[in-house]
Amino acid sequence: MGTAEVRGTVSTHAKSKAHRRVIAALAGAAALTLGVEAPTSGAPAVTVGSSAHAASIQGPRRSALERLEEGDAIRKRLLLRGGRFELTPTVGFTLNDAFQRNLLVGAHLAYHLNDDWALGATVMGGFAFNSSLADRIETERPEKADAGAFSNVGFLGTVEVLYSPLVGKFALFGRSVLNYDLHLLAGLGGTLVSGSSDVESATPTGVVGIGLRTFVTHGMALNIEVRDYIYSSALNSVVEPAGDGQQSTSADSSISNNFAVTIGFGFYFPQDPEVSD
């Protein structure tokens, strides 16, 4: 082998060795940056990505659904209902009365077992006034109106279960952020129906309803509800001939849906709500 060939072989070998040293140095620098052991000289170089490094520290990646299932989607949420008493003075009025409209005045008391469920009671007294139909009858048939009578609500009392399936927030005039909830209610109780002796009665009552509660502060809320009181009563008594020129009155009772709208302003105790984890 000639001298030129020997020199070429040595030069090529030196360059190859230098290349390996440069690659090993770069691999060592990358390993120090990523926190893994550098490959020894002569060992195959290993490229480690940032995702693999994160996986080695944090474990396997989890889906968004798996992360949500581990806890509440909303942290540090104000529990505006749970564990609190609610006292709500209430006014309202009935909607579908044929002869006597009823102004309702009363109060609602509830204890919220948690932020979703509550047990409560509502009591209201009624103050009656004529509908347009009753005024027309009294004007056109005064003798019939005087002889008969119209029924009205004297008292309503129910015990209820309340459930709040929807809660949220909204911005009022772009300045204040208010909390609200949509709630459902159902319960049992009784109604005292007033009027003449023909229509007066005390009758079992069922109630269902839906309401919107808006918290103006953490301890006070405006509550608007639509309720359906279901009970049996007579709307009015009618005059019937009894023979010998005499007259008598009678009334027929039937089960009916009696709708009412109520508006209340509630006070919550304790005034400061709890905060979720």
Secondary structure, DSSP 8 states (H G I E B T S, - for coil): --HHHHHHHHHHHHHHHHHHHHHHHHHHHHHHHHTS----TTS------HHHHHHHHH-S---HHHHHHTS-SSSS-EESSTT-EEEEEEEEEES--SSEEEEEEEEEEEEESSSSEEEEEEEEEEEEEE-HHHHHHHHH-HHHHHHSEE-EEEEEEEEEEEEEEEEEEEEETTTEEEEEEEEEEEEEEEEEEESSTTT-EEEEEEEEEEEEEEESSSSEEEEEEEEEEEEEE-SEEEEEEEETTEEEEE---EEEEEEEEEEEEEEEESSS-EE--
